[in-house]
Amino acid sequence: MILDMIQEWFKELLIDGIISNLTGMFDTLNTKVGEIAGEVGMTPAAWNSSIFNMIRNLSETVIVPIAGIILTFVMCYELIQLIIEKNNLHDFDTWIFFKWIFKTACAILILSNTFNIVNAVFDVSQSVISRAGGIIQGSTDLAPGMLDTLEATLADKDVGYLLGLWLQTSVLGMTMKALGIIIFVLVYGRMLEIFMLTSLAPLPVATLSNRELGSMGQNYLKSLFAVGFQGLLMLLCVGIYGILIQGITTSADPIMVVWGCVGYTVLLCFMLFKTGSISKGIFGVH
């Protein structure tokens, strides 16, 4: 009788420990996954206006003068090309100077509005991500009622099973915190990449007006679109993850639930890493 009471007490202690471990693990997952869904749709200015203003001031005071020198070289090179194309001045037309003046004016206008162009790219991607967020509404939260069902299931298990599951959940709780840090690094790393691209925007934009040198500016614009729409791919990963998690939490096997959640979370981190290369491949960034 006394041994049965001790065994029941120990089982309740293990069950409480398992539920506590799972609650903390799931709360961490829900928080980190929710951050992904909330932050990938933000423009650089909305994400952190202080950093954005610092980047903008740095670009306008330091990078734009260098870009102006590059633009001067590019337009001089463009003028030489226009003259040489006409059979080394044997077939010379004065209209090419008007063409050159027009291209120069357009190039200066584009360079002076570099930040407006960059913001327009991210406004477009943010609009698409916001609209997609209304469609990808699959809840990423692990079902709260699942823990109650799991607790009832654990009551029928023996002490050895519960002890093994408690040890697994204790170790996995620390692992999931590490995965949460990885998710944090991925989300914030993307925003820092956006700020880095934005800070040097005038340099590649200054080359856009030339056919030969313009590939630098064109590739830069592709990079902007790629990193902007990477947020859509990250949001899609979160939506798929939510559907997969909801499916695994209906399992009657507690160990299957725990390891299934871990497996899908590792898969989520892996695919979040891949979203950058996938997006660049779609937009042809090289």
C-alpha positions as CSV (number, residue, x, y, z in Angstrom):
1,M,0.0,0.0,0.0
2,I,2.7,2.4,1.0
3,L,4.7,1.5,-2.1
4,D,1.7,2.1,-4.3
5,M,1.3,5.5,-2.8
6,I,4.9,6.4,-3.3
7,Q,4.7,5.2,-6.9
8,E,1.6,7.3,-7.5
9,W,3.3,10.3,-6.0
10,F,6.4,9.8,-8.1
11,K,4.3,9.4,-11.2
12,E,2.5,12.6,-10.5
13,L,5.8,14.3,-9.9
14,L,7.1,13.1,-13.2
15,I,3.9,14.0,-15.1
16,D,4.0,17.5,-13.7
17,G,7.7,17.8,-14.7
18,I,7.0,16.6,-18.2
19,I,4.0,18.9,-18.7
20,S,6.1,21.8,-17.3
21,N,9.0,21.0,-19.7
22,L,6.6,20.8,-22.7
23,T,4.8,24.0,-21.7
24,G,8.1,26.0,-21.6
25,M,9.3,24.4,-24.8
26,F,6.0,25.1,-26.7
27,D,5.8,28.7,-25.4
28,T,9.4,29.3,-26.7
29,L,8.4,27.9,-30.1
30,N,5.2,29.9,-30.3
31,T,6.9,33.1,-29.4
32,K,9.8,32.7,-31.9
33,V,7.6,31.6,-34.7
34,G,5.2,34.5,-34.0
35,E,8.1,36.9,-34.3
36,I,8.9,35.6,-37.8
37,A,5.3,36.1,-39.0
38,G,5.2,39.6,-37.4
39,E,8.6,41.0,-38.5
40,V,9.2,39.7,-42.0
41,G,6.5,42.0,-43.3
42,M,8.1,45.2,-41.9
43,T,9.9,47.7,-44.1
44,P,13.4,48.8,-42.9
45,A,12.0,52.2,-41.7
46,A,9.2,50.5,-39.8
47,W,11.4,47.8,-38.2
48,N,13.8,50.3,-36.6
49,S,13.5,53.9,-37.7
50,S,16.7,55.0,-35.7
51,I,18.9,52.5,-37.6
52,F,17.2,53.5,-40.9
53,N,17.8,57.2,-40.4
54,M,21.4,56.5,-39.4
55,I,21.9,54.5,-42.6
56,R,20.2,57.1,-44.7
57,N,22.4,59.9,-43.3
58,L,25.5,57.9,-43.8
59,S,24.6,57.1,-47.4
60,E,23.7,60.7,-48.2
61,T,26.8,62.3,-46.6
62,V,29.5,59.6,-47.4
63,I,28.3,57.3,-50.2
64,V,26.5,59.8,-52.5
65,P,29.6,61.9,-53.2
66,I,31.5,58.8,-54.2
67,A,28.5,57.7,-56.3
68,G,28.6,61.2,-58.0
69,I,32.2,60.6,-59.0
70,I,31.3,57.2,-60.4
71,L,28.3,58.7,-62.3
72,T,30.7,61.3,-63.8
73,F,33.0,58.6,-65.1
74,V,30.1,56.6,-66.4
75,M,28.6,59.5,-68.3
76,C,32.0,60.5,-69.8
77,Y,32.4,56.9,-70.9
78,E,28.9,57.0,-72.3
79,L,29.7,60.1,-74.3
80,I,32.8,58.5,-75.7
81,Q,30.8,55.4,-76.7
82,L,28.2,57.5,-78.5
83,I,30.8,59.4,-80.5
84,I,32.8,56.3,-81.4
85,E,29.7,54.5,-82.5
86,K,29.3,57.0,-85.4
87,N,32.3,55.7,-87.3
88,N,34.8,57.8,-85.4
89,L,33.2,61.1,-86.2
90,H,32.9,60.4,-90.0
91,D,29.2,60.0,-89.6
92,F,28.5,62.6,-86.9
93,D,25.1,63.8,-85.7
94,T,24.6,66.5,-83.2
95,W,21.4,64.8,-81.8
96,I,23.6,62.4,-79.9
97,F,24.5,65.3,-77.5
98,F,20.8,65.8,-76.8
99,K,20.6,62.0,-76.2
100,W,23.5,62.2,-73.8
101,I,22.2,65.2,-72.0
102,F,18.8,63.4,-71.5
103,K,20.5,60.2,-70.3
104,T,22.7,62.2,-67.9
105,A,19.7,64.1,-66.5
106,C,17.8,60.8,-66.0
107,A,20.9,59.3,-64.3
108,I,21.2,62.3,-61.9
109,L,17.5,62.1,-61.2
110,I,17.7,58.4,-60.4
111,L,20.7,58.8,-58.2
112,S,19.2,61.7,-56.2
113,N,16.1,59.6,-55.5
114,T,18.0,56.4,-54.6
115,F,16.4,56.0,-51.2
116,N,12.9,56.6,-52.7
117,I,13.6,53.7,-55.1
118,V,14.8,51.5,-52.4
119,N,11.8,52.3,-50.2
120,A,9.5,51.6,-53.1
121,V,11.0,48.1,-53.5
122,F,10.4,47.3,-49.9
123,D,7.0,48.9,-49.9
124,V,6.0,46.6,-52.7
125,S,7.4,43.5,-51.0
126,Q,5.8,44.5,-47.7
127,S,2.4,44.9,-49.3
128,V,2.6,41.5,-50.9
129,I,3.7,39.9,-47.6
130,S,0.9,41.6,-45.7
131,R,-1.7,40.4,-48.2
132,A,-0.2,36.9,-48.0
133,G,-0.4,37.0,-44.2
134,G,-4.1,37.3,-44.5
135,I,-4.2,34.0,-46.5
136,I,-1.6,32.1,-44.5
137,Q,-3.6,32.1,-41.3
138,G,-2.7,28.6,-40.2
139,S,-2.1,29.0,-36.5
140,T,1.5,28.2,-35.6
141,D,0.5,27.9,-31.9
142,L,0.6,24.3,-30.6
143,A,-2.9,23.4,-29.5
144,P,-3.3,24.3,-25.8
145,G,-5.8,21.4,-25.3
146,M,-3.1,19.0,-26.5
147,L,-1.3,19.2,-23.2
148,D,-4.5,18.3,-21.3
149,T,-5.0,15.3,-23.5
150,L,-1.3,14.3,-23.1
151,E,-1.5,14.6,-19.3
152,A,-4.5,12.2,-19.3
153,T,-2.5,9.8,-21.6
154,L,0.6,9.9,-19.3
155,A,-1.5,8.9,-16.3
156,D,-1.8,5.4,-17.7
157,K,2.0,5.0,-18.3
158,D,4.4,3.3,-15.9
159,V,7.2,5.0,-14.0
160,G,10.0,3.8,-16.3
161,Y,8.2,5.3,-19.3
162,L,7.5,8.6,-17.5
163,L,11.1,8.8,-16.3
164,G,12.5,8.3,-19.8
165,L,10.1,10.9,-21.2
166,W,11.0,13.4,-18.5
167,L,14.7,13.1,-19.3
168,Q,14.0,13.5,-23.0
169,T,11.8,16.6,-22.5
170,S,14.5,18.1,-20.2
171,V,17.2,17.8,-22.8
172,L,14.9,18.8,-25.7
173,G,13.9,21.9,-23.8
174,M,17.5,23.2,-23.9
175,T,17.7,22.2,-27.6
176,M,14.6,24.1,-28.5
177,K,16.0,27.3,-26.8
178,A,19.0,26.9,-29.0
179,L,16.8,26.6,-32.1
180,G,14.9,29.7,-30.9
181,I,18.2,31.6,-30.9
182,I,18.9,30.4,-34.5
183,I,15.4,31.7,-35.6
184,F,16.2,35.0,-33.9
185,V,19.5,35.2,-35.8
186,L,17.9,34.4,-39.1
187,V,15.1,37.0,-38.8
188,Y,17.3,39.8,-37.5
189,G,20.2,38.8,-39.9
190,R,17.8,39.4,-42.8
191,M,17.0,42.9,-41.6
192,L,20.7,43.7,-41.1
193,E,21.4,42.4,-44.6
194,I,18.7,44.8,-45.9
195,F,20.3,47.7,-44.0
196,M,23.7,46.8,-45.5
197,L,22.3,46.7,-49.0
198,T,20.5,50.0,-48.4
199,S,23.6,51.8,-47.1
200,L,25.6,51.3,-50.4
201,A,22.6,51.8,-52.7
202,P,23.9,54.9,-54.5
203,L,27.1,53.2,-55.8
204,P,25.4,50.5,-58.0
205,V,22.6,52.8,-58.9
206,A,25.1,55.3,-60.4
207,T,26.0,52.7,-63.1
208,L,22.4,52.0,-64.3
209,S,22.6,54.4,-67.3
210,N,25.3,52.5,-69.1
211,R,24.7,49.3,-71.1
212,E,28.1,47.8,-70.2
213,L,28.5,48.9,-66.6
214,G,24.8,48.8,-65.9
215,S,24.8,45.1,-65.0
216,M,26.1,46.1,-61.6
217,G,23.1,48.3,-60.9
218,Q,20.7,45.8,-62.4
219,N,22.0,43.0,-60.2
220,Y,21.7,45.3,-57.2
221,L,18.1,45.9,-57.9
222,K,17.5,42.2,-58.2
223,S,19.2,41.7,-54.9
224,L,16.8,44.2,-53.3
225,F,13.8,42.4,-54.7
226,A,15.3,39.0,-53.6
227,V,15.9,40.0,-50.0
228,G,12.5,41.8,-49.9
229,F,10.5,38.8,-51.2
230,Q,12.6,36.5,-49.0
231,G,10.2,37.6,-46.3
232,L,7.3,36.0,-48.2
233,L,9.2,32.7,-48.4
234,M,9.9,32.9,-44.7
235,L,6.2,33.5,-44.0
236,L,5.3,30.6,-46.2
237,C,7.7,28.4,-44.2
238,V,6.0,29.4,-41.0
239,G,2.5,28.6,-42.5
240,I,3.6,25.2,-43.6
241,Y,5.3,24.6,-40.2
242,G,2.0,25.5,-38.4
243,I,0.0,23.0,-40.5
244,L,2.6,20.2,-39.9
245,I,2.7,20.9,-36.2
246,Q,-1.1,20.8,-35.9
247,G,-1.0,17.5,-37.6
248,I,1.6,16.0,-35.3
249,T,0.0,17.1,-32.1
250,T,-3.1,14.9,-32.7
251,S,-0.9,11.8,-32.2
252,A,-1.7,9.6,-29.2
253,D,2.0,8.8,-28.6
254,P,3.6,11.5,-26.4
255,I,7.1,10.6,-27.6
256,M,5.9,10.9,-31.2
257,V,4.5,14.4,-30.3
258,V,7.7,15.6,-28.7
259,W,10.2,14.3,-31.3
260,G,7.8,15.3,-34.1
261,C,7.8,18.9,-32.9
262,V,11.5,18.9,-32.6
263,G,11.9,17.5,-36.1
264,Y,9.6,20.0,-37.7
265,T,11.3,22.9,-35.9
266,V,14.7,21.8,-37.1
267,L,13.2,21.5,-40.6
268,L,11.8,25.1,-40.2
269,C,15.3,26.4,-39.3
270,F,16.9,24.6,-42.2
271,M,14.3,26.0,-44.7
272,L,14.6,29.5,-43.3
273,F,18.3,29.3,-44.1
274,K,17.4,28.2,-47.6
275,T,15.0,31.1,-48.3
276,G,17.8,33.5,-49.1
277,S,19.3,31.3,-51.8
278,I,15.9,30.3,-53.2
279,S,14.8,33.9,-53.5
280,K,18.1,35.0,-55.2
281,G,17.8,32.0,-57.6
282,I,14.2,33.1,-58.5
283,F,15.3,36.7,-59.2
284,G,18.5,35.7,-61.0
285,V,20.9,37.3,-58.6
286,H,24.5,36.4,-59.3
